Structures are given as structure tokens and as C-alpha cells.
Amino acid sequence: MISDDSMVQLITQALLVTLKIATPVLLSGIVIGLAISIFQSVTQINEQTLSLVPKIIAMVTVTIFLMHWIWKRLAEFAIEMFTLIP
């Protein structure tokens, strides 16, 4: 049986791995969204769909480029979890 402290530690590790994996993708969306918002402010274009498509493209591109790294982190975490749990 796993103790409460061990369970809290495992959940904390899971959340940290999730945060590490999601951060680059979310940052790319934030940066692209900020750049497009500045562009819209300067040109006074108020089209909402203008920011959506580039953000989606950037986030998918970052995910594709980092897929090997993401897969490696998830595999390491899974191996660690299977070796820790009796």
C-alpha cells in the first residue's frame, strides 16, 4: 500500500511533468497572440479570427518539433512510476 506522503509526491511529480511539457506549447501561443494583438492595435484591424489561426499553427508546429522531447519525458516519467509502485 502506498502511503499518503508517497501519493502526494507522485501527484506532484505528475503535475510538474505536465507543466514542463505544456509550457513551450503555451508560451508559443502567448507570444504569437501578443504579436498579433500588437499588429491589430497598430493597424486597427478588429478581426477576431486573425489571431486564432496563427496561434493554432504555431502551437501545432511547436508540438511537432518537440514531440521527441515530450515523448522522452513521458517515457521517463512512466518508467519511474512503474518502478516506484510495488
Phi and psi restraints in degrees (range 20) as a CNS / XPLOR table:
assign (resid 1 and name C) (resid 2 and name N)
       (resid 2 and name CA) (resid 2 and name C) 1.0 -88.7 20.0 2
assign (resid 2 and name N) (resid 2 and name CA)
       (resid 2 and name C) (resid 3 and name N) 1.0 134.2 20.0 2
assign (resid 2 and name C) (resid 3 and name N)
       (resid 3 and name CA) (resid 3 and name C) 1.0 -73.8 20.0 2
assign (resid 3 and name N) (resid 3 and name CA)
       (resid 3 and name C) (resid 4 and name N) 1.0 166.2 20.0 2
assign (resid 3 and name C) (resid 4 and name N)
       (resid 4 and name CA) (resid 4 and name C) 1.0 -64.4 20.0 2
assign (resid 4 and name N) (resid 4 and name CA)
       (resid 4 and name C) (resid 5 and name N) 1.0 -38.5 20.0 2
assign (resid 4 and name C) (resid 5 and name N)
       (resid 5 and name CA) (resid 5 and name C) 1.0 -64.6 20.0 2
assign (resid 5 and name N) (resid 5 and name CA)
       (resid 5 and name C) (resid 6 and name N) 1.0 -39.8 20.0 2
assign (resid 5 and name C) (resid 6 and name N)
       (resid 6 and name CA) (resid 6 and name C) 1.0 -66.0 20.0 2
assign (resid 6 and name N) (resid 6 and name CA)
       (resid 6 and name C) (resid 7 and name N) 1.0 -38.9 20.0 2
assign (resid 6 and name C) (resid 7 and name N)
       (resid 7 and name CA) (resid 7 and name C) 1.0 -65.4 20.0 2
assign (resid 7 and name N) (resid 7 and name CA)
       (resid 7 and name C) (resid 8 and name N) 1.0 -41.3 20.0 2
assign (resid 7 and name C) (resid 8 and name N)
       (resid 8 and name CA) (resid 8 and name C) 1.0 -63.9 20.0 2
assign (resid 8 and name N) (resid 8 and name CA)
       (resid 8 and name C) (resid 9 and name N) 1.0 -39.8 20.0 2
assign (resid 8 and name C) (resid 9 and name N)
       (resid 9 and name CA) (resid 9 and name C) 1.0 -65.5 20.0 2
assign (resid 9 and name N) (resid 9 and name CA)
       (resid 9 and name C) (resid 10 and name N) 1.0 -40.5 20.0 2
assign (resid 9 and name C) (resid 10 and name N)
       (resid 10 and name CA) (resid 10 and name C) 1.0 -65.4 20.0 2
assign (resid 10 and name N) (resid 10 and name CA)
       (resid 10 and name C) (resid 11 and name N) 1.0 -41.2 20.0 2
assign (resid 10 and name C) (resid 11 and name N)
       (resid 11 and name CA) (resid 11 and name C) 1.0 -66.8 20.0 2
assign (resid 11 and name N) (resid 11 and name CA)
       (resid 11 and name C) (resid 12 and name N) 1.0 -39.4 20.0 2
assign (resid 11 and name C) (resid 12 and name N)
       (resid 12 and name CA) (resid 12 and name C) 1.0 -62.0 20.0 2
assign (resid 12 and name N) (resid 12 and name CA)
       (resid 12 and name C) (resid 13 and name N) 1.0 -43.8 20.0 2
assign (resid 12 and name C) (resid 13 and name N)
       (resid 13 and name CA) (resid 13 and name C) 1.0 -62.9 20.0 2
assign (resid 13 and name N) (resid 13 and name CA)
       (resid 13 and name C) (resid 14 and name N) 1.0 -41.0 20.0 2
assign (resid 13 and name C) (resid 14 and name N)
       (resid 14 and name CA) (resid 14 and name C) 1.0 -62.6 20.0 2
assign (resid 14 and name N) (resid 14 and name CA)
       (resid 14 and name C) (resid 15 and name N) 1.0 -43.0 20.0 2
assign (resid 14 and name C) (resid 15 and name N)
       (resid 15 and name CA) (resid 15 and name C) 1.0 -67.0 20.0 2
assign (resid 15 and name N) (resid 15 and name CA)
       (resid 15 and name C) (resid 16 and name N) 1.0 -37.0 20.0 2
assign (resid 15 and name C) (resid 16 and name N)
       (resid 16 and name CA) (resid 16 and name C) 1.0 -67.0 20.0 2
assign (resid 16 and name N) (resid 16 and name CA)
       (resid 16 and name C) (resid 17 and name N) 1.0 -39.9 20.0 2
assign (resid 16 and name C) (resid 17 and name N)
       (resid 17 and name CA) (resid 17 and name C) 1.0 -64.3 20.0 2
assign (resid 17 and name N) (resid 17 and name CA)
       (resid 17 and name C) (resid 18 and name N) 1.0 -41.7 20.0 2
assign (resid 17 and name C) (resid 18 and name N)
       (resid 18 and name CA) (resid 18 and name C) 1.0 -61.3 20.0 2
assign (resid 18 and name N) (resid 18 and name CA)
       (resid 18 and name C) (resid 19 and name N) 1.0 -42.7 20.0 2
assign (resid 18 and name C) (resid 19 and name N)
       (resid 19 and name CA) (resid 19 and name C) 1.0 -64.5 20.0 2
assign (resid 19 and name N) (resid 19 and name CA)
       (resid 19 and name C) (resid 20 and name N) 1.0 -42.5 20.0 2
assign (resid 19 and name C) (resid 20 and name N)
       (resid 20 and name CA) (resid 20 and name C) 1.0 -63.9 20.0 2
assign (resid 20 and name N) (resid 20 and name CA)
       (resid 20 and name C) (resid 21 and name N) 1.0 -37.7 20.0 2
assign (resid 20 and name C) (resid 21 and name N)
       (resid 21 and name CA) (resid 21 and name C) 1.0 -74.2 20.0 2
assign (resid 21 and name N) (resid 21 and name CA)
       (resid 21 and name C) (resid 22 and name N) 1.0 -39.5 20.0 2
assign (resid 21 and name C) (resid 22 and name N)
       (resid 22 and name CA) (resid 22 and name C) 1.0 -80.3 20.0 2
assign (resid 22 and name N) (resid 22 and name CA)
       (resid 22 and name C) (resid 23 and name N) 1.0 -23.5 20.0 2
assign (resid 22 and name C) (resid 23 and name N)
       (resid 23 and name CA) (resid 23 and name C) 1.0 -58.1 20.0 2
assign (resid 23 and name N) (resid 23 and name CA)
       (resid 23 and name C) (resid 24 and name N) 1.0 -50.2 20.0 2
assign (resid 23 and name C) (resid 24 and name N)
       (resid 24 and name CA) (resid 24 and name C) 1.0 -61.7 20.0 2
assign (resid 24 and name N) (resid 24 and name CA)
       (resid 24 and name C) (resid 25 and name N) 1.0 -37.8 20.0 2
assign (resid 24 and name C) (resid 25 and name N)
       (resid 25 and name CA) (resid 25 and name C) 1.0 -67.8 20.0 2
assign (resid 25 and name N) (resid 25 and name CA)
       (resid 25 and name C) (resid 26 and name N) 1.0 -45.1 20.0 2
assign (resid 25 and name C) (resid 26 and name N)
       (resid 26 and name CA) (resid 26 and name C) 1.0 -68.0 20.0 2
assign (resid 26 and name N) (resid 26 and name CA)
       (resid 26 and name C) (resid 27 and name N) 1.0 -37.4 20.0 2
assign (resid 26 and name C) (resid 27 and name N)
       (resid 27 and name CA) (resid 27 and name C) 1.0 -63.6 20.0 2
assign (resid 27 and name N) (resid 27 and name CA)
       (resid 27 and name C) (resid 28 and name N) 1.0 -38.4 20.0 2
assign (resid 27 and name C) (resid 28 and name N)
       (resid 28 and name CA) (resid 28 and name C) 1.0 -64.0 20.0 2
assign (resid 28 and name N) (resid 28 and name CA)
       (resid 28 and name C) (resid 29 and name N) 1.0 -39.8 20.0 2
assign (resid 28 and name C) (resid 29 and name N)
       (resid 29 and name CA) (resid 29 and name C) 1.0 -64.8 20.0 2
assign (resid 29 and name N) (resid 29 and name CA)
       (resid 29 and name C) (resid 30 and name N) 1.0 -39.1 20.0 2
assign (resid 29 and name C) (resid 30 and name N)
       (resid 30 and name CA) (resid 30 and name C) 1.0 -66.6 20.0 2
assign (resid 30 and name N) (resid 30 and name CA)
       (resid 30 and name C) (resid 31 and name N) 1.0 -44.2 20.0 2
assign (resid 30 and name C) (resid 31 and name N)
       (resid 31 and name CA) (resid 31 and name C) 1.0 -65.2 20.0 2
assign (resid 31 and name N) (resid 31 and name CA)
       (resid 31 and name C) (resid 32 and name N) 1.0 -45.2 20.0 2
assign (resid 31 and name C) (resid 32 and name N)
       (resid 32 and name CA) (resid 32 and name C) 1.0 -64.6 20.0 2
assign (resid 32 and name N) (resid 32 and name CA)
       (resid 32 and name C) (resid 33 and name N) 1.0 -42.5 20.0 2
assign (resid 32 and name C) (resid 33 and name N)
       (resid 33 and name CA) (resid 33 and name C) 1.0 -61.7 20.0 2
assign (resid 33 and name N) (resid 33 and name CA)
       (resid 33 and name C) (resid 34 and name N) 1.0 -40.7 20.0 2
assign (resid 33 and name C) (resid 34 and name N)
       (resid 34 and name CA) (resid 34 and name C) 1.0 -65.3 20.0 2
assign (resid 34 and name N) (resid 34 and name CA)
       (resid 34 and name C) (resid 35 and name N) 1.0 -43.8 20.0 2
assign (resid 34 and name C) (resid 35 and name N)
       (resid 35 and name CA) (resid 35 and name C) 1.0 -62.7 20.0 2
assign (resid 35 and name N) (resid 35 and name CA)
       (resid 35 and name C) (resid 36 and name N) 1.0 -41.9 20.0 2
assign (resid 35 and name C) (resid 36 and name N)
       (resid 36 and name CA) (resid 36 and name C) 1.0 -69.4 20.0 2
assign (resid 36 and name N) (resid 36 and name CA)
       (resid 36 and name C) (resid 37 and name N) 1.0 -36.5 20.0 2
assign (resid 36 and name C) (resid 37 and name N)
       (resid 37 and name CA) (resid 37 and name C) 1.0 -64.1 20.0 2
assign (resid 37 and name N) (resid 37 and name CA)
       (resid 37 and name C) (resid 38 and name N) 1.0 -41.0 20.0 2
assign (resid 37 and name C) (resid 38 and name N)
       (resid 38 and name CA) (resid 38 and name C) 1.0 -64.0 20.0 2
assign (resid 38 and name N) (resid 38 and name CA)
       (resid 38 and name C) (resid 39 and name N) 1.0 -42.8 20.0 2
assign (resid 38 and name C) (resid 39 and name N)
       (resid 39 and name CA) (resid 39 and name C) 1.0 -61.4 20.0 2
assign (resid 39 and name N) (resid 39 and name CA)
       (resid 39 and name C) (resid 40 and name N) 1.0 -42.5 20.0 2
assign (resid 39 and name C) (resid 40 and name N)
       (resid 40 and name CA) (resid 40 and name C) 1.0 -66.8 20.0 2
assign (resid 40 and name N) (resid 40 and name CA)
       (resid 40 and name C) (resid 41 and name N) 1.0 -35.7 20.0 2
assign (resid 40 and name C) (resid 41 and name N)
       (resid 41 and name CA) (resid 41 and name C) 1.0 -67.0 20.0 2
assign (resid 41 and name N) (resid 41 and name CA)
       (resid 41 and name C) (resid 42 and name N) 1.0 -40.9 20.0 2
assign (resid 41 and name C) (resid 42 and name N)
       (resid 42 and name CA) (resid 42 and name C) 1.0 -69.4 20.0 2
assign (resid 42 and name N) (resid 42 and name CA)
       (resid 42 and name C) (resid 43 and name N) 1.0 -42.6 20.0 2
assign (resid 42 and name C) (resid 43 and name N)
       (resid 43 and name CA) (resid 43 and name C) 1.0 -91.1 20.0 2
assign (resid 43 and name N) (resid 43 and name CA)
       (resid 43 and name C) (resid 44 and name N) 1.0 -5.2 20.0 2
assign (resid 43 and name C) (resid 44 and name N)
       (resid 44 and name CA) (resid 44 and name C) 1.0 58.0 20.0 2
assign (resid 44 and name N) (resid 44 and name CA)
       (resid 44 and name C) (resid 45 and name N) 1.0 36.8 20.0 2
assign (resid 44 and name C) (resid 45 and name N)
       (resid 45 and name CA) (resid 45 and name C) 1.0 -92.9 20.0 2
assign (resid 45 and name N) (resid 45 and name CA)
       (resid 45 and name C) (resid 46 and name N) 1.0 123.6 20.0 2
assign (resid 45 and name C) (resid 46 and name N)
       (resid 46 and name CA) (resid 46 and name C) 1.0 -111.1 20.0 2
assign (resid 46 and name N) (resid 46 and name CA)
       (resid 46 and name C) (resid 47 and name N) 1.0 48.4 20.0 2
assign (resid 46 and name C) (resid 47 and name N)
       (resid 47 and name CA) (resid 47 and name C) 1.0 -97.3 20.0 2
assign (resid 47 and name N) (resid 47 and name CA)
       (resid 47 and name C) (resid 48 and name N) 1.0 118.7 20.0 2
assign (resid 47 and name C) (resid 48 and name N)
       (resid 48 and name CA) (resid 48 and name C) 1.0 -71.4 20.0 2
assign (resid 48 and name N) (resid 48 and name CA)
       (resid 48 and name C) (resid 49 and name N) 1.0 -33.7 20.0 2
assign (resid 48 and name C) (resid 49 and name N)
       (resid 49 and name CA) (resid 49 and name C) 1.0 -73.5 20.0 2
assign (resid 49 and name N) (resid 49 and name CA)
       (resid 49 and name C) (resid 50 and name N) 1.0 -14.4 20.0 2
assign (resid 49 and name C) (resid 50 and name N)
       (resid 50 and name CA) (resid 50 and name C) 1.0 -63.7 20.0 2
assign (resid 50 and name N) (resid 50 and name CA)
       (resid 50 and name C) (resid 51 and name N) 1.0 -33.3 20.0 2
assign (resid 50 and name C) (resid 51 and name N)
       (resid 51 and name CA) (resid 51 and name C) 1.0 -87.2 20.0 2
assign (resid 51 and name N) (resid 51 and name CA)
       (resid 51 and name C) (resid 52 and name N) 1.0 -22.7 20.0 2
assign (resid 51 and name C) (resid 52 and name N)
       (resid 52 and name CA) (resid 52 and name C) 1.0 -70.0 20.0 2
assign (resid 52 and name N) (resid 52 and name CA)
       (resid 52 and name C) (resid 53 and name N) 1.0 -49.5 20.0 2
assign (resid 52 and name C) (resid 53 and name N)
       (resid 53 and name CA) (resid 53 and name C) 1.0 -64.5 20.0 2
assign (resid 53 and name N) (resid 53 and name CA)
       (resid 53 and name C) (resid 54 and name N) 1.0 -47.7 20.0 2
assign (resid 53 and name C) (resid 54 and name N)
       (resid 54 and name CA) (resid 54 and name C) 1.0 -62.9 20.0 2
assign (resid 54 and name N) (resid 54 and name CA)
       (resid 54 and name C) (resid 55 and name N) 1.0 -34.9 20.0 2
assign (resid 54 and name C) (resid 55 and name N)
       (resid 55 and name CA) (resid 55 and name C) 1.0 -64.6 20.0 2
assign (resid 55 and name N) (resid 55 and name CA)
       (resid 55 and name C) (resid 56 and name N) 1.0 -43.8 20.0 2
assign (resid 55 and name C) (resid 56 and name N)
       (resid 56 and name CA) (resid 56 and name C) 1.0 -63.6 20.0 2
assign (resid 56 and name N) (resid 56 and name CA)
       (resid 56 and name C) (resid 57 and name N) 1.0 -44.5 20.0 2
assign (resid 56 and name C) (resid 57 and name N)
       (resid 57 and name CA) (resid 57 and name C) 1.0 -62.3 20.0 2
assign (resid 57 and name N) (resid 57 and name CA)
       (resid 57 and name C) (resid 58 and name N) 1.0 -43.8 20.0 2
assign (resid 57 and name C) (resid 58 and name N)
       (resid 58 and name CA) (resid 58 and name C) 1.0 -64.6 20.0 2
assign (resid 58 and name N) (resid 58 and name CA)
       (resid 58 and name C) (resid 59 and name N) 1.0 -43.0 20.0 2
assign (resid 58 and name C) (resid 59 and name N)
       (resid 59 and name CA) (resid 59 and name C) 1.0 -68.1 20.0 2
assign (resid 59 and name N) (resid 59 and name CA)
       (resid 59 and name C) (resid 60 and name N) 1.0 -39.1 20.0 2
assign (resid 59 and name C) (resid 60 and name N)
       (resid 60 and name CA) (resid 60 and name C) 1.0 -67.1 20.0 2
assign (resid 60 and name N) (resid 60 and name CA)
       (resid 60 and name C) (resid 61 and name N) 1.0 -40.0 20.0 2
assign (resid 60 and name C) (resid 61 and name N)
       (resid 61 and name CA) (resid 61 and name C) 1.0 -63.4 20.0 2
assign (resid 61 and name N) (resid 61 and name CA)
       (resid 61 and name C) (resid 62 and name N) 1.0 -45.4 20.0 2
assign (resid 61 and name C) (resid 62 and name N)
       (resid 62 and name CA) (resid 62 and name C) 1.0 -62.4 20.0 2
assign (resid 62 and name N) (resid 62 and name CA)
       (resid 62 and name C) (resid 63 and name N) 1.0 -41.1 20.0 2
assign (resid 62 and name C) (resid 63 and name N)
       (resid 63 and name CA) (resid 63 and name C) 1.0 -62.9 20.0 2
assign (resid 63 and name N) (resid 63 and name CA)
       (resid 63 and name C) (resid 64 and name N) 1.0 -41.4 20.0 2
assign (resid 63 and name C) (resid 64 and name N)
       (resid 64 and name CA) (resid 64 and name C) 1.0 -65.5 20.0 2
assign (resid 64 and name N) (resid 64 and name CA)
       (resid 64 and name C) (resid 65 and name N) 1.0 -44.1 20.0 2
assign (resid 64 and name C) (resid 65 and name N)
       (resid 65 and name CA) (resid 65 and name C) 1.0 -67.4 20.0 2
assign (resid 65 and name N) (resid 65 and name CA)
       (resid 65 and name C) (resid 66 and name N) 1.0 -30.8 20.0 2
assign (resid 65 and name C) (resid 66 and name N)
       (resid 66 and name CA) (resid 66 and name C) 1.0 -98.1 20.0 2
assign (resid 66 and name N) (resid 66 and name CA)
       (resid 66 and name C) (resid 67 and name N) 1.0 9.0 20.0 2
assign (resid 66 and name C) (resid 67 and name N)
       (resid 67 and name CA) (resid 67 and name C) 1.0 -58.5 20.0 2
assign (resid 67 and name N) (resid 67 and name CA)
       (resid 67 and name C) (resid 68 and name N) 1.0 -41.1 20.0 2
assign (resid 67 and name C) (resid 68 and name N)
       (resid 68 and name CA) (resid 68 and name C) 1.0 -62.6 20.0 2
assign (resid 68 and name N) (resid 68 and name CA)
       (resid 68 and name C) (resid 69 and name N) 1.0 -45.1 20.0 2
assign (resid 68 and name C) (resid 69 and name N)
       (resid 69 and name CA) (resid 69 and name C) 1.0 -64.4 20.0 2
assign (resid 69 and name N) (resid 69 and name CA)
       (resid 69 and name C) (resid 70 and name N) 1.0 -43.3 20.0 2
assign (resid 69 and name C) (resid 70 and name N)
       (resid 70 and name CA) (resid 70 and name C) 1.0 -62.6 20.0 2
assign (resid 70 and name N) (resid 70 and name CA)
       (resid 70 and name C) (resid 71 and name N) 1.0 -46.1 20.0 2
assign (resid 70 and name C) (resid 71 and name N)
       (resid 71 and name CA) (resid 71 and name C) 1.0 -61.8 20.0 2
assign (resid 71 and name N) (resid 71 and name CA)
       (resid 71 and name C) (resid 72 and name N) 1.0 -40.2 20.0 2
assign (resid 71 and name C) (resid 72 and name N)
       (resid 72 and name CA) (resid 72 and name C) 1.0 -63.8 20.0 2
assign (resid 72 and name N) (resid 72 and name CA)
       (resid 72 and name C) (resid 73 and name N) 1.0 -45.2 20.0 2
assign (resid 72 and name C) (resid 73 and name N)
       (resid 73 and name CA) (resid 73 and name C) 1.0 -63.3 20.0 2
assign (resid 73 and name N) (resid 73 and name CA)
       (resid 73 and name C) (resid 74 and name N) 1.0 -42.2 20.0 2
assign (resid 73 and name C) (resid 74 and name N)
       (resid 74 and name CA) (resid 74 and name C) 1.0 -66.2 20.0 2
assign (resid 74 and name N) (resid 74 and name CA)
       (resid 74 and name C) (resid 75 and name N) 1.0 -39.5 20.0 2
assign (resid 74 and name C) (resid 75 and name N)
       (resid 75 and name CA) (resid 75 and name C) 1.0 -66.0 20.0 2
assign (resid 75 and name N) (resid 75 and name CA)
       (resid 75 and name C) (resid 76 and name N) 1.0 -42.3 20.0 2
assign (resid 75 and name C) (resid 76 and name N)
       (resid 76 and name CA) (resid 76 and name C) 1.0 -61.5 20.0 2
assign (resid 76 and name N) (resid 76 and name CA)
       (resid 76 and name C) (resid 77 and name N) 1.0 -42.0 20.0 2
assign (resid 76 and name C) (resid 77 and name N)
       (resid 77 and name CA) (resid 77 and name C) 1.0 -66.3 20.0 2
assign (resid 77 and name N) (resid 77 and name CA)
       (resid 77 and name C) (resid 78 and name N) 1.0 -42.0 20.0 2
assign (resid 77 and name C) (resid 78 and name N)
       (resid 78 and name CA) (resid 78 and name C) 1.0 -64.2 20.0 2
assign (resid 78 and name N) (resid 78 and name CA)
       (resid 78 and name C) (resid 79 and name N) 1.0 -42.9 20.0 2
assign (resid 78 and name C) (resid 79 and name N)
       (resid 79 and name CA) (resid 79 and name C) 1.0 -62.1 20.0 2
assign (resid 79 and name N) (resid 79 and name CA)
       (resid 79 and name C) (resid 80 and name N) 1.0 -42.7 20.0 2
assign (resid 79 and name C) (resid 80 and name N)
       (resid 80 and name CA) (resid 80 and name C) 1.0 -62.3 20.0 2
assign (resid 80 and name N) (resid 80 and name CA)
       (resid 80 and name C) (resid 81 and name N) 1.0 -41.6 20.0 2
assign (resid 80 and name C) (resid 81 and name N)
       (resid 81 and name CA) (resid 81 and name C) 1.0 -66.8 20.0 2
assign (resid 81 and name N) (resid 81 and name CA)
       (resid 81 and name C) (resid 82 and name N) 1.0 -41.0 20.0 2
assign (resid 81 and name C) (resid 82 and name N)
       (resid 82 and name CA) (resid 82 and name C) 1.0 -70.7 20.0 2
assign (resid 82 and name N) (resid 82 and name CA)
       (resid 82 and name C) (resid 83 and name N) 1.0 -27.0 20.0 2
assign (resid 82 and name C) (resid 83 and name N)
       (resid 83 and name CA) (resid 83 and name C) 1.0 -82.4 20.0 2
assign (resid 83 and name N) (resid 83 and name CA)
       (resid 83 and name C) (resid 84 and name N) 1.0 -25.6 20.0 2
assign (resid 83 and name C) (resid 84 and name N)
       (resid 84 and name CA) (resid 84 and name C) 1.0 -81.5 20.0 2
assign (resid 84 and name N) (resid 84 and name CA)
       (resid 84 and name C) (resid 85 and name N) 1.0 -35.6 20.0 2
assign (resid 84 and name C) (resid 85 and name N)
       (resid 85 and name CA) (resid 85 and name C) 1.0 -82.5 20.0 2
assign (resid 85 and name N) (resid 85 and name CA)
       (resid 85 and name C) (resid 86 and name N) 1.0 124.5 20.0 2
